[in-house]
Amino acid sequence: MRIALLSYRSKPHCGGQGVYVQRLSRGLMALGHDVEVFSGQPYPELDPGVQLTPVPSLDLYRESDPFRTPHWREFRDSIDLAELAVMWTAGFPEPWTFSLRAARILRDRADEFDIIHDNQSLGHGLLSLHRVGVPLVSTVHHPITHDRRVDLAAATWWRKLTVRRWYGFLRMQGRVARSLPRLLTVSQSSAADISTDFGVAPERITTVPLGVDPTVFRPPAAPRVPGRIVAMASADTPLKGIGTLLESVAKLRTEREVELVLVAKPTPGGTTERLIEELAIGDAVHTVSGLDDDELAGLLGSAEIACVPSLYEGFSLPTVEAMACATPLVASRAGAIPEVAGPDGQNADLVEPGDAEDLTRALGALLDDPQRGRRMGESGRQRVLHRYSWESVAAATVDCYTEAIEAMRERQ
């Protein structure tokens, strides 16, 4: 097949969208398909043989200069003006404006592709492509309505208005999701949430779990670092539960030597940095970012425990990556995590999301029983080998493509 894979932003190494685009395109290419990725900034890192077509935005949220005001020479058309206007009024325009730009490119190239696969933009531009008869599917990792609920709950009363405005794009995503013939998602939990929050009929949603490369994410050859806990957070937001983990680390330090390594890039002066200072645990908490797969696997393999404290996850790739490294896992009983990790106590100890006391007890108990930790890690590794691989993800995704193409032909 000739596949156009769309992603409005594809940050490499950190963030689910960039990882998904890079690894799915690799798996599709390995099956013999031609893949061209259309992405806004930040652009993904792709395997040789996968073509990247940049769909440049104004890059208003670049890490070096977030919420920047572009120079007037950077403006190319009315979409650029609309993008800036939405940002200036506290909204998030990227899913919408990316879909308009991508549709403009693909309308002239529609006959070059057998299928268009959107990765979570759910922008209005997709509907114009669907109306001209291009087979189209969209992956929704989870409905961002969950992020909005958590952010609203954590916001002060005067910030709630701007939080609601930021998530204004969700109205568009709900309308587009209801209009597309087929959606893919990564877990049964996410499928249920998409159906409830976006009003999509369950029979139009297909679940294809994510995968991991077990030859990269594998048990370590060197001894694990005593007391080291590793956690990953693709965004410095309340949804990731890092505040709860920091409170637990502060409690654990009163009884034992522990070290927390966060794979994250906290917002300078933001909630995470302030809490580390308030808890006086700066000497025990280290942050790293920009790791490639080999470096991330090495870090996970060095840990005595991996932790996923999220308040919600549509799938939780960090859970699978930790299990692939045979690293004992403590994770929240939230979203799709129990579905991914399996029965409580077998491959992971599951705790109440947002409950620092429960998390502290689970981490302490596992640190005190390394033999049980080894059994748990070995069991988790076996679960990954049997259930989660990018080869199976790519093959199942191609099956969905085939169904979408056949459905389009029947309508024509």
Secondary structure, 3 states (H helix, E strand, C coil): CEEEEEECCCCCCCCHHHHHHHHHHHHHHHCCCEEEEEECCCCCCCCCCCEEEECCCCCCCCCCCCCCCCCHHHCCCHHHHHHHHHHHCCCCCHHHHHHHHHHHHHHCCHHHCCEEEEECCCCCHHHHHHHCCCCEEEECCCCCHHHHHHHHHHCCCCCHHHHHHHCCHHHHHHHHHHHCCCEEECCHHHHHHHHHHHCCCHHHEEECCCCCCCCCCCCCCCCCCCCEEEEECCCCCHHHCHHHHHHHHHHHCCCCCCEEEEECCCCCCCHHHHHHHHHCCCCCEEEECCCCHHHHHHHHHHCCEEEECCCCCCCCHHHHHHHHCCCCEEEECCCCHHHHHCCECCCEEEECCCCHHHHHHHHHHHHCCHHHHHHHHHHHHHHHHHHCCHHHHHHHHHHHHHHHHHHHHHHC
